[in-house]
């Protein structure tokens, strides 16, 4: 059974998400918080496996909440569920390194798929969010801090399993990030990914020797 926390300050939205969760993961326990402090209080109780977070919690930032969770409970899988499709928001979302992203304009099945994938320890970006990512230039600023870290560790010759242990994330999450990085850099394999990252100036291979 996976405990799920919904962090959203709109009761109607929270109720809709809860209904979808009950259909996709019927054995899950679902709790709801409308503020950052409320969400952290639920998380401190333990056992939360998946966080579904809006980017705006009243006057507070869902991005701030996600960053805090990465620090205190890095094993929690994070699904960003937002109405925002602006380029600058897409970049901010990628900077906090979520495991999944679904837009509120997406069909309900996208949220269902994201929940199934997260429950299996995998990541998921909705079709619309993938389209937004693909419409952006493949520039260094599009890679999140975690993605750049994975590129650098790959350049050091580390396997997915070794990176997983070092970063304290699952192997599936490492592979998910690698696929996303290769897609963004138009790389066919890990070696080409590292080469293109070096050419873009994401890091210096010489300094890492």
N, CA, C and O of each residue as an XYZ file, in Angstrom:
836
protein
N       0.843     -1.196      0.000
C       0.000      0.000      0.000
C       0.879      1.248      0.000
O       1.849      1.325      0.755
N       0.545      2.221     -0.842
C       1.294      3.467     -0.934
C       0.491      4.602     -0.324
O      -0.657      4.830     -0.704
N       1.094      5.316      0.626
C       0.443      6.495      1.190
C       0.704      7.685      0.278
O       1.841      7.933     -0.124
N      -0.346      8.413     -0.043
C      -0.253      9.518     -0.994
C      -0.706     10.809     -0.327
O      -1.725     10.848      0.362
N       0.074     11.868     -0.548
C      -0.274     13.187     -0.030
C      -0.586     14.111     -1.194
O       0.216     14.253     -2.117
N      -1.759     14.742     -1.149
C      -2.149     15.741     -2.139
C      -1.929     17.114     -1.524
O      -2.522     17.437     -0.494
N      -1.078     17.924     -2.149
C      -0.833     19.290     -1.676
C      -1.443     20.253     -2.688
O      -0.825     20.579     -3.702
N      -2.649     20.699     -2.403
C      -3.376     21.600     -3.305
C      -4.355     22.405     -2.466
O      -5.020     21.860     -1.584
N      -4.444     23.701     -2.739
C      -5.298     24.548     -1.909
C      -6.693     24.748     -2.494
O      -7.442     25.609     -2.033
N      -7.045     23.962     -3.501
C      -8.388     24.023     -4.079
C      -9.133     22.728     -3.734
O      -8.808     21.676     -4.283
N     -10.113     22.782     -2.845
C     -10.818     21.574     -2.397
C     -11.424     20.755     -3.531
O     -11.414     19.525     -3.479
N     -11.950     21.421     -4.550
C     -12.568     20.688     -5.663
C     -11.507     19.883     -6.414
O     -11.737     18.734     -6.790
N     -10.340     20.501     -6.628
C      -9.248     19.801     -7.310
C      -8.772     18.618     -6.471
O      -8.575     17.520     -6.991
N      -8.590     18.848     -5.175
C      -8.138     17.773     -4.284
C      -9.116     16.602     -4.288
O      -8.711     15.439     -4.292
N     -10.411     16.926     -4.287
C     -11.428     15.869     -4.300
C     -11.362     15.073     -5.598
O     -11.515     13.852     -5.593
N     -11.134     15.770     -6.711
C     -11.028     15.079     -7.994
C      -9.818     14.170     -8.056
O      -9.895     13.053     -8.568
N      -8.688     14.656     -7.530
C      -7.477     13.829     -7.506
C      -7.692     12.612     -6.615
O      -7.310     11.496     -6.968
N      -8.308     12.839     -5.456
C      -8.567     11.735     -4.528
C      -9.412     10.648     -5.194
O      -9.169      9.458     -4.992
N     -10.401     11.057     -5.985
C     -11.258     10.100     -6.675
C     -10.454      9.271     -7.673
O     -10.624      8.055     -7.766
N      -9.577      9.944     -8.417
C      -8.748      9.237     -9.397
C      -7.799      8.268     -8.699
O      -7.614      7.138     -9.150
N      -7.198      8.716     -7.595
C      -6.293      7.842     -6.842
C      -7.036      6.601     -6.352
O      -6.506      5.491     -6.406
N      -8.260      6.794     -5.876
C      -9.037      5.663     -5.349
C      -9.337      4.633     -6.429
O      -9.497      3.448     -6.137
N      -9.413      5.088     -7.681
C      -9.687      4.173     -8.788
C      -8.415      3.478     -9.275
O      -8.438      2.297     -9.623
N      -7.306      4.222     -9.296
C      -6.053      3.674     -9.827
C      -5.306      2.852     -8.785
O      -4.792      1.773     -9.082
N      -5.251      3.374     -7.556
C      -4.541      2.699     -6.461
C      -5.499      2.558     -5.279
O      -5.365      3.264     -4.280
N      -6.457      1.651     -5.393
C      -7.533      1.558     -4.396
C      -7.080      1.228     -2.983
O      -7.806      1.506     -2.028
N      -5.900      0.644     -2.824
C      -5.422      0.287     -1.490
C      -4.628      1.410     -0.826
O      -4.156      1.254      0.300
N      -4.479      2.534     -1.515
C      -3.674      3.632     -0.979
C      -4.433      4.426      0.074
O      -5.658      4.543      0.035
N      -3.672      4.965      1.012
C      -4.229      5.909      1.978
C      -3.902      7.313      1.492
O      -2.743      7.611      1.203
N      -4.909      8.182      1.397
C      -4.727      9.520      0.841
C      -4.966     10.576      1.914
O      -5.976     10.543      2.617
N      -4.028     11.514      2.032
C      -4.206     12.668      2.910
C      -4.070     13.929      2.073
O      -3.501     13.902      0.982
N      -4.596     15.037      2.590
C      -4.621     16.294      1.842
C      -4.086     17.418      2.714
O      -4.384     17.489      3.906
N      -3.290     18.297      2.107
C      -2.800     19.499      2.787
C      -2.949     20.673      1.835
O      -2.777     20.525      0.625
N      -3.268     21.841      2.382
C      -3.468     23.022      1.538
C      -2.371     24.062      1.711
O      -2.386     25.100      1.050
N      -1.410     23.784      2.605
C      -0.298     24.705      2.843
C       1.009     23.929      2.887
O       1.012     22.705      3.022
N       2.121     24.649      2.771
C       3.435     24.011      2.864
C       3.628     23.395      4.242
O       4.063     22.249      4.356
N       3.305     24.153      5.291
C       3.465     23.631      6.652
C       2.585     22.409      6.889
O       3.001     21.448      7.535
N       1.369     22.456      6.363
C       0.471     21.317      6.520
C       1.009     20.081      5.828
O       0.906     18.972      6.352
N       1.590     20.274      4.637
C       2.166     19.148      3.904
C       3.367     18.573      4.651
O       3.514     17.356      4.755
N       4.220     19.450      5.167
C       5.397     18.985      5.907
C       4.992     18.249      7.177
O       5.646     17.288      7.583
N       3.918     18.703      7.799
C       3.420     18.021      8.997
C       2.981     16.600      8.665
O       3.269     15.666      9.414
N       2.283     16.436      7.540
C       1.858     15.098      7.117
C       3.065     14.221      6.797
O       3.095     13.039      7.141
N       4.056     14.809      6.139
C       5.250     14.053      5.760
C       6.036     13.619      6.984
O       6.587     12.519      7.018
N       6.087     14.481      7.987
C       6.827     14.149      9.211
C       6.187     13.005      9.991
O       6.823     12.400     10.854
N       4.930     12.715      9.684
C       4.276     11.572     10.318
C       4.822     10.262      9.767
O       4.658      9.201     10.370
N       5.483     10.356      8.598
C       6.091      9.175      7.995
C       5.180      8.455      7.031
O       3.969      8.679      7.009
N       5.785      7.575      6.221
C       5.079      6.635      5.343
C       4.558      7.225      4.034
O       4.020      6.474      3.221
N       4.688      8.525      3.787
C       4.237      9.071      2.507
C       5.151      8.554      1.403
O       6.373      8.680      1.488
N       4.553      7.972      0.370
C       5.338      7.439     -0.742
C       5.294      8.320     -1.971
O       6.269      8.408     -2.717
N       4.143      8.982     -2.186
C       3.966      9.838     -3.360
C       3.362     11.170     -2.936
O       2.385     11.212     -2.189
N       3.952     12.251     -3.418
C       3.395     13.591     -3.215
C       2.864     14.104     -4.546
O       3.577     14.098     -5.549
N       1.612     14.546     -4.552
C       1.027     15.206     -5.721
C       0.898     16.679     -5.355
O       0.082     17.039     -4.507
N       1.698     17.531     -5.989
C       1.793     18.923     -5.546
C       1.450     19.916     -6.645
O       1.914     19.799     -7.779
N       0.632     20.890     -6.288
C       0.412     22.051     -7.148
C       1.606     22.985     -6.969
O       2.337     22.875     -5.985
N       1.805     23.892     -7.906
C       2.919     24.834     -7.798
C       2.579     26.037     -6.938
O       3.465     26.787     -6.529
N       1.293     26.220     -6.665
C       0.865     27.345     -5.846
C      -0.034     26.832     -4.735
O      -1.063     26.204     -4.987
N       0.367     27.106     -3.509
C      -0.425     26.719     -2.343
C      -0.795     28.002     -1.608
O      -0.135     28.397     -0.647
N      -1.856     28.641     -2.075
C      -2.204     29.954     -1.561
C      -1.126     30.941     -1.955
O      -0.828     31.101     -3.138
N      -0.539     31.604     -0.970
C       0.547     32.552     -1.241
C       1.912     31.875     -1.189
O       2.941     32.532     -1.342
N       1.918     30.559     -0.973
C       3.169     29.822     -0.832
C       3.523     29.086     -2.120
O       2.683     28.907     -3.002
N       4.770     28.669     -2.210
C       5.275     28.016     -3.411
C       5.352     26.503     -3.252
O       5.961     25.990     -2.313
N       4.721     25.802     -4.189
C       4.848     24.354     -4.209
C       6.264     23.925     -4.542
O       6.705     22.855     -4.122
N       6.985     24.752     -5.298
C       8.381     24.453     -5.618
C       9.221     24.433     -4.343
O      10.107     23.594     -4.183
N       8.930     25.368     -3.440
C       9.635     25.418     -2.155
C       9.366     24.143     -1.359
O      10.270     23.586     -0.738
N       8.128     23.694     -1.385
C       7.769     22.453     -0.697
C       8.548     21.274     -1.268
O       9.084     20.458     -0.518
N       8.610     21.186     -2.583
C       9.304     20.069     -3.227
C      10.785     20.065     -2.863
O      11.356     19.008     -2.595
N      11.405     21.238     -2.853
C      12.823     21.328     -2.480
C      13.040     20.843     -1.052
O      14.002     20.127     -0.774
N      12.147     21.232     -0.148
C      12.262     20.793      1.242
C      12.133     19.275      1.345
O      12.860     18.630      2.102
N      11.206     18.714      0.579
C      10.987     17.270      0.625
C      12.198     16.522      0.082
O      12.573     15.479      0.616
N      12.810     17.046     -0.973
C      14.029     16.421     -1.493
C      15.103     16.361     -0.411
O      15.889     15.415     -0.360
N      15.133     17.376      0.452
C      16.151     17.427      1.505
C      15.853     16.471      2.654
O      16.753     15.794      3.153
N      14.587     16.415      3.074
C      14.270     15.654      4.288
C      13.764     14.241      4.014
O      13.939     13.346      4.841
N      13.131     14.037      2.844
C      12.595     12.714      2.500
C      12.843     12.447      1.015
O      11.895     12.443      0.230
N      14.102     12.224      0.613
C      14.427     12.093     -0.814
C      13.779     10.901     -1.507
O      13.735     10.854     -2.736
N      13.275      9.937     -0.741
C      12.656      8.761     -1.360
C      11.211      9.008     -1.794
O      10.635      8.199     -2.523
N      10.624     10.118     -1.352
C       9.250     10.417     -1.761
C       9.228     10.752     -3.246
O       9.999     11.593     -3.710
N       8.345     10.092     -3.988
C       8.203     10.371     -5.415
C       7.262     11.563     -5.595
O       6.172     11.608     -5.024
N       7.708     12.520     -6.398
C       6.987     13.792     -6.530
C       6.331     13.911     -7.900
O       6.979     13.762     -8.936
N       5.031     14.183     -7.877
C       4.268     14.440     -9.095
C       3.796     15.895     -9.054
O       3.025     16.275     -8.173
N       4.253     16.694     -9.991
C       3.782     18.075    -10.105
C       2.506     18.076    -10.935
O       2.472     17.548    -12.047
N       1.457     18.677    -10.379
C       0.163     18.753    -11.065
C      -0.223     20.222    -11.126
O      -0.641     20.801    -10.123
N      -0.084     20.825    -12.301
C      -0.212     22.274    -12.401
C      -0.981     22.706    -13.642
O      -1.091     21.967    -14.620
N      -1.510     23.925    -13.574
C      -2.199     24.513    -14.721
C      -1.235     25.297    -15.607
O      -1.585     25.668    -16.727
N      -0.026     25.549    -15.115
C       0.901     26.445    -15.814
C       1.629     25.754    -16.961
O       2.127     24.637    -16.820
N       1.677     26.446    -18.103
C       2.370     25.923    -19.278
C       3.397     26.920    -19.811
O       3.957     26.719    -20.889
N       3.647     28.002    -19.053
C       4.598     29.010    -19.506
C       6.019     28.445    -19.514
O       6.367     27.591    -18.697
N       6.832     28.939    -20.454
C       8.196     28.441    -20.599
C       8.983     28.601    -19.306
O       9.686     27.680    -18.891
N       8.870     29.762    -18.668
C       9.657     29.989    -17.457
C       9.228     29.051    -16.337
O      10.043     28.675    -15.494
N       7.941     28.668    -16.324
C       7.472     27.726    -15.307
C       8.013     26.328    -15.605
O       8.413     25.604    -14.693
N       8.022     25.954    -16.882
C       8.569     24.651    -17.268
C      10.009     24.529    -16.791
O      10.409     23.488    -16.269
N      10.784     25.587    -16.968
C      12.182     25.560    -16.535
C      12.282     25.447    -15.013
O      13.126     24.715    -14.497
N      11.426     26.168    -14.301
C      11.437     26.086    -12.839
C      11.057     24.687    -12.362
O      11.640     24.164    -11.412
N      10.082     24.093    -13.024
C       9.668     22.735    -12.664
C      10.828     21.763    -12.846
O      11.076     20.923    -11.981
N      11.541     21.872    -13.967
C      12.657     20.967    -14.214
C      13.776     21.163    -13.196
O      14.506     20.221    -12.888
N      13.914     22.370    -12.678
C      14.968     22.644    -11.695
C      14.740     21.909    -10.376
O      15.698     21.620     -9.659
N      13.468     21.600    -10.042
C      13.212     20.890     -8.780
C      13.167     19.378     -8.978
O      12.937     18.624     -8.032
N      13.390     18.942    -10.222
C      13.618     17.521    -10.492
C      12.461     16.608    -10.067
O      12.681     15.672     -9.298
N      11.236     16.854    -10.546
C      10.120     15.981    -10.164
C      10.205     14.625    -10.860
O      10.833     14.495    -11.911
N       9.576     13.631    -10.271
C       9.532     12.308    -10.893
C       8.476     12.246    -11.985
O       8.578     11.442    -12.913
N       7.464     13.093    -11.874
C       6.386     13.095    -12.861
C       5.782     14.493    -12.944
O       5.791     15.249    -11.973
N       5.259     14.821    -14.124
C       4.569     16.099    -14.319
C       3.329     15.852    -15.166
O       3.400     15.244    -16.234
N       2.196     16.333    -14.673
C       0.938     16.276    -15.418
C       0.301     17.655    -15.337
O       0.299     18.285    -14.280
N      -0.235     18.118    -16.448
C      -0.895     19.420    -16.468
C      -2.389     19.252    -16.204
O      -2.983     18.231    -16.551
N      -2.979     20.261    -15.589
C      -4.403     20.181    -15.272
C      -5.268     20.234    -16.524
O      -6.455     19.911    -16.478
N      -4.673     20.641    -17.640
C      -5.397     20.630    -18.915
C      -5.335     19.262    -19.592
O      -6.017     19.035    -20.591
N      -4.521     18.348    -19.054
C      -4.403     17.004    -19.628
C      -5.662     16.180    -19.366
O      -6.458     16.491    -18.480
N      -5.818     15.132    -20.152
C      -6.907     14.192    -19.917
C      -6.656     13.436    -18.604
O      -5.502     13.217    -18.236
N      -7.713     13.039    -17.900
C      -7.542     12.309    -16.631
C      -6.657     11.077    -16.750
O      -5.980     10.707    -15.791
N      -6.655     10.439    -17.916
C      -5.855      9.234    -18.091
C      -4.365      9.512    -17.911
O      -3.609      8.626    -17.514
N      -3.941     10.753    -18.206
C      -2.529     11.097    -18.006
C      -2.172     11.032    -16.519
O      -1.105     10.539    -16.153
N      -3.058     11.525    -15.675
C      -2.825     11.450    -14.236
C      -2.859      9.998    -13.764
O      -2.070      9.597    -12.908
N      -3.766      9.225    -14.320
C      -3.836      7.795    -13.982
C      -2.524      7.096    -14.339
O      -1.989      6.318    -13.549
N      -2.017      7.381    -15.533
C      -0.775      6.760    -15.979
C       0.394      7.174    -15.089
O       1.235      6.348    -14.734
N       0.443      8.461    -14.729
C       1.521      8.946    -13.865
C       1.501      8.221    -12.523
O       2.552      7.839    -12.007
N       0.324      8.034    -11.963
C       0.208      7.344    -10.677
C       0.673      5.893    -10.785
O       1.365      5.388     -9.901
N       0.292      5.233    -11.866
C       0.716      3.837    -12.050
C       2.235      3.748    -12.169
O       2.866      2.879    -11.568
N       2.811      4.655    -12.950
C       4.259      4.632    -13.159
C       5.006      4.933    -11.862
O       5.992      4.267    -11.547
N       4.548      5.925    -11.114
C       5.195      6.254     -9.845
C       5.085      5.094     -8.861
O       6.030      4.798     -8.130
N       3.943      4.452     -8.847
C       3.746      3.319     -7.947
C       4.693      2.170     -8.288
O       5.047      1.366     -7.426
N       5.101      2.105     -9.568
C       6.054      1.083    -10.008
C       7.503      1.557     -9.894
O       8.425      0.857    -10.311
N       7.699      2.758     -9.323
C       9.052      3.274     -9.153
C       9.628      3.914    -10.394
O      10.846      4.045    -10.514
N       8.770      4.319    -11.326
C       9.224      4.921    -12.578
C       8.735      6.362    -12.671
O       7.885      6.788    -11.889
N       9.274      7.106    -13.628
C       8.868      8.487    -13.834
C       7.890      8.613    -14.988
O       7.693      7.673    -15.758
N       7.276      9.793    -15.102
C       6.314      9.998    -16.185
C       6.090     11.488    -16.427
O       5.834     12.247    -15.492
N       6.188     11.897    -17.687
C       5.797     13.242    -18.100
C       4.625     13.101    -19.064
O       4.658     12.262    -19.964
N       3.601     13.911    -18.881
C       2.428     13.820    -19.748
C       2.791     14.214    -21.177
O       3.820     14.843    -21.420
N       1.937     13.837    -22.106
C       2.164     14.147    -23.520
C       2.317     15.647    -23.738
O       3.200     16.086    -24.475
N       1.457     16.427    -23.097
C       1.518     17.880    -23.269
C       2.795     18.449    -22.685
O       3.422     19.316    -23.292
N       3.192     17.969    -21.506
C       4.415     18.492    -20.897
C       5.632     18.099    -21.725
O       6.563     18.891    -21.870
N       5.634     16.888    -22.267
C       6.721     16.482    -23.162
C       6.793     17.398    -24.374
O       7.878     17.749    -24.836
N       5.628     17.781    -24.882
C       5.594     18.676    -26.038
C       6.186     20.038    -25.674
O       6.906     20.642    -26.470
N       5.881     20.514    -24.473
C       6.448     21.786    -24.028
C       7.965     21.697    -23.911
O       8.681     22.622    -24.294
N       8.447     20.581    -23.382
C       9.893     20.396    -23.264
C      10.550     20.358    -24.638
O      11.595     20.971    -24.854
N       9.934     19.640    -25.554
C      10.514     19.487    -26.881
C      10.490     20.778    -27.683
O      11.259     20.940    -28.630
N       9.604     21.699    -27.303
C       9.523     22.966    -28.022
C      10.611     23.938    -27.584
O      10.859     24.948    -28.243
N      11.252     23.625    -26.474
C      12.319     24.485    -25.975
C      13.644     24.106    -26.619
O      13.835     22.976    -27.070
N      14.525     25.042    -26.653
C      15.862     24.781    -27.187
C      16.605     23.812    -26.291
O      16.472     23.871    -25.068
N      17.385     22.920    -26.882
C      18.206     21.986    -26.105
C      19.440     22.726    -25.595
O      20.542     22.579    -26.123
N      19.225     23.514    -24.569
C      20.302     24.333    -24.013
C      20.636     23.864    -22.612
O      19.832     23.167    -21.993
N      21.821     24.231    -22.086
C      22.198     23.808    -20.736
C      21.187     24.207    -19.677
O      21.016     23.496    -18.686
N      20.507     25.348    -19.873
C      19.579     25.814    -18.855
C      18.356     24.921    -18.755
O      17.615     24.991    -17.774
N      18.134     24.070    -19.777
C      16.969     23.193    -19.736
C      17.214     21.971    -18.864
O      16.262     21.333    -18.415
N      18.483     21.636    -18.616
C      18.788     20.495    -17.763
C      18.687     20.905    -16.301
O      19.196     21.951    -15.899
N      18.028     20.073    -15.521
C      17.931     20.345    -14.087
C      19.277     20.073    -13.421
O      20.163     19.460    -14.017
N      19.420     20.533    -12.191
C      20.656     20.281    -11.446
C      20.910     18.786    -11.304
O      22.048     18.334    -11.428
N      19.854     18.016    -11.044
C      20.008     16.573    -10.900
C      20.450     15.940    -12.220
O      21.292     15.042    -12.234
N      19.878     16.412    -13.327
C      20.260     15.863    -14.630
C      21.723     16.158    -14.944
O      22.433     15.293    -15.457
N      22.180     17.371    -14.640
C      23.585     17.702    -14.881
C      24.494     16.860    -13.991
O      25.592     16.476    -14.393
N      24.023     16.578    -12.775
C      24.789     15.732    -11.862
C      24.927     14.324    -12.434
O      25.996     13.718    -12.360
N      23.839     13.809    -13.004
C      23.866     12.468    -13.582
C      24.770     12.419    -14.808
O      25.477     11.432    -15.014
N      24.758     13.468    -15.623
C      25.668     13.528    -16.771
C      27.114     13.470    -16.291
O      27.925     12.720    -16.834
N      27.432     14.260    -15.274
C      28.806     14.309    -14.771
C      29.241     12.963    -14.198
O      30.369     12.526    -14.427
N      28.356     12.309    -13.459
C      28.698     11.009    -12.872
C      28.831      9.940    -13.958
O      29.658      9.035    -13.851
N      28.012     10.053    -15.001
C      28.140      9.140    -16.137
C      29.488      9.340    -16.813
O      30.136      8.376    -17.220
N      29.907     10.601    -16.931
C      31.215     10.902    -17.519
C      32.345     10.306    -16.688
O      33.409      9.987    -17.219
N      32.117     10.155    -15.391
C      33.111      9.539    -14.512
C      33.138      8.021    -14.651
O      33.941      7.346    -14.008
N      32.248      7.487    -15.501
C      32.227      6.049    -15.730
C      31.333      5.276    -14.785
O      31.407      4.048    -14.727
N      30.489      5.975    -14.043
C      29.629      5.300    -13.076
C      28.413      4.684    -13.764
O      27.831      5.285    -14.667
N      28.037      3.496    -13.335
C      26.854      2.820    -13.854
C      25.603      3.410    -13.217
O      25.685      4.189    -12.266
N      24.444      3.031    -13.752
C      23.183      3.499    -13.174
C      23.057      3.051    -11.722
O      22.578      3.803    -10.874
N      23.490      1.827    -11.442
C      23.408      1.314    -10.072
C      24.299      2.119     -9.133
O      23.908      2.428     -8.008
N      25.504      2.457     -9.604
C      26.428      3.232     -8.774
C      25.897      4.646     -8.540
O      25.990      5.179     -7.435
N      25.339      5.246     -9.592
C      24.754      6.588     -9.454
C      23.574      6.537     -8.489
O      23.383      7.438     -7.672
N      22.787      5.470     -8.596
C      21.643      5.296     -7.704
C      22.081      5.294     -6.245
O      21.460      5.938     -5.400
N      23.151      4.568     -5.957
C      23.643      4.497     -4.573
C      24.199      5.843     -4.119
O      23.959      6.268     -2.989
N      24.930      6.503     -4.989
C      25.555      7.779     -4.614
C      24.513      8.864     -4.354
O      24.631      9.627     -3.395
N      23.489      8.931     -5.214
C      22.485      9.988     -5.095
C      21.299      9.583     -4.224
O      20.419     10.395     -3.939
N      21.288      8.306     -3.803
C      20.216      7.783     -2.954
C      18.852      7.909     -3.633
O      17.870      8.340     -3.028
N      18.825      7.518     -4.909
C      17.579      7.440     -5.665
C      17.533      6.062     -6.316
O      18.539      5.353     -6.335
N      16.380      5.678     -6.849
C      16.266      4.344     -7.434
C      16.963      4.274     -8.793
O      17.164      5.289     -9.458
N      17.325      3.056     -9.187
C      17.926      2.848    -10.509
C      16.942      3.272    -11.595
O      17.342      3.846    -12.608
N      15.654      2.990    -11.387
C      14.643      3.396    -12.367
C      14.632      4.909    -12.561
O      14.469      5.398    -13.679
N      14.807      5.647    -11.464
C      14.829      7.109    -11.561
C      16.062      7.582    -12.320
O      15.981      8.515    -13.119
N      17.204      6.942    -12.074
C      18.426      7.286    -12.815
C      18.214      7.057    -14.305
O      18.547      7.913    -15.123
N      17.658      5.899    -14.656
C      17.432      5.579    -16.065
C      16.428      6.537    -16.696
O      16.566      6.921    -17.857
N      15.420      6.915    -15.922
C      14.427      7.876    -16.419
C      15.107      9.200    -16.756
O      14.869      9.777    -17.817
N      15.959      9.679    -15.839
C      16.665     10.938    -16.086
C      17.598     10.813    -17.281
O      17.697     11.739    -18.086
N      18.277      9.691    -17.407
C      19.189      9.505    -18.539
C      18.437      9.561    -19.867
O      18.901     10.174    -20.829
N      17.276      8.917    -19.907
C      16.484      8.958    -21.142
C      16.065     10.380    -21.471
O      16.115     10.804    -22.626
N      15.647     11.120    -20.433
C      15.231     12.504    -20.648
C      16.407     13.356    -21.128
O      16.248     14.185    -22.024
N      17.585     13.154    -20.536
C      18.770     13.925    -20.930
C      19.122     13.632    -22.385
O      19.395     14.549    -23.160
N      19.114     12.352    -22.752
C      19.454     11.981    -24.124
C      18.453     12.556    -25.113
O      18.816     12.950    -26.221
N      17.183     12.601    -24.702
C      16.166     13.192    -25.565
C      16.414     14.688    -25.739
O      16.329     15.210    -26.850
N      16.718     15.370    -24.648
C      16.951     16.814    -24.710
C      18.185     17.159    -25.538
O      18.194     18.148    -26.271
N      19.235     16.330    -25.415
C      20.486     16.607    -26.117
C      20.555     15.915    -27.474
O      21.562     16.008    -28.176
N      19.473     15.216    -27.839
C      19.433     14.476    -29.111
C      20.612     13.504    -29.194
O      21.294     13.420    -30.216
N      20.835     12.782    -28.114
C      21.939     11.824    -28.042
C      21.397     10.403    -28.169
O      20.341     10.081    -27.625
N      22.129      9.559    -28.892
C      21.675      8.191    -29.134
C      22.064      7.240    -28.011
O      21.436      6.195    -27.840
N      23.096      7.590    -27.243
C      23.566      6.717    -26.175
C      24.271      7.548    -25.105
O      24.392      8.767    -25.229
N      24.732      6.872    -24.056
C      25.343      7.586    -22.931
C      26.623      8.304    -23.340
O      26.882      9.422    -22.893
N      27.425      7.663    -24.190
C      28.683      8.287    -24.615
C      28.421      9.582    -25.379
O      29.098     10.588    -25.168
N      27.430      9.544    -26.267
C      27.096     10.752    -27.030
C      26.489     11.810    -26.109
O      26.709     13.006    -26.301
N      25.730     11.367    -25.116
C      25.155     12.292    -24.139
C      26.262     13.070    -23.432
O      26.186     14.291    -23.300
N      27.291     12.351    -22.979
C      28.411     12.996    -22.287
C      29.154     13.937    -23.225
O      29.518     15.049    -22.841
N      29.379     13.485    -24.466
C      30.100     14.300    -25.437
C      29.364     15.601    -25.734
O      29.972     16.670    -25.777
N      28.042     15.504    -25.939
C      27.266     16.704    -26.243
C      27.188     17.628    -25.033
O      27.211     18.850    -25.177
N      27.097     17.045    -23.845
C      27.074     17.864    -22.635
C      28.383     18.625    -22.483
O      28.390     19.791    -22.088
N      29.492     17.960    -22.798
C      30.802     18.619    -22.744
C      30.867     19.752    -23.764
O      31.344     20.844    -23.457
N      30.383     19.486    -24.981
C      30.425     20.503    -26.032
C      29.570     21.721    -25.687
O      29.873     22.844    -26.089
N      28.484     21.475    -24.926
C      27.605     22.575    -24.517
C      28.149     23.321    -23.305
O      27.593     24.338    -22.889
N      29.245     22.805    -22.738
C      29.853     23.479    -21.602
C      29.160     23.229    -20.282
O      29.261     24.040    -19.362
N      28.440     22.089    -20.178
C      27.746     21.795    -18.927
C      28.724     21.495    -17.797
O      28.428     21.754    -16.630
N      29.883     20.954    -18.140
C      30.918     20.694    -17.148
C      32.224     20.470    -17.888
O      32.229     20.254    -19.100
N      33.315     20.522    -17.170
C      34.632     20.314    -17.759
C      35.124     18.917    -17.434
O      35.300     18.570    -16.266
N      35.347     18.115    -18.464
C      35.839     16.762    -18.236
C      37.238     16.788    -17.631
O      37.585     15.938    -16.811
N      38.043     17.775    -18.043
C      39.406     17.840    -17.535
C      39.425     18.020    -16.019
O      40.251     17.426    -15.327
N      38.510     18.844    -15.510
C      38.488     19.116    -14.076
C      38.059     17.906    -13.271
O      38.312     17.837    -12.068
N      37.404     16.941    -13.931
C      36.887     15.793    -13.208
C      37.856     14.622    -13.222
O      37.584     13.592    -12.606
N      38.976     14.760    -13.911
C      39.937     13.663    -13.976
C      40.710     13.549    -12.671
O      41.569     12.677    -12.536
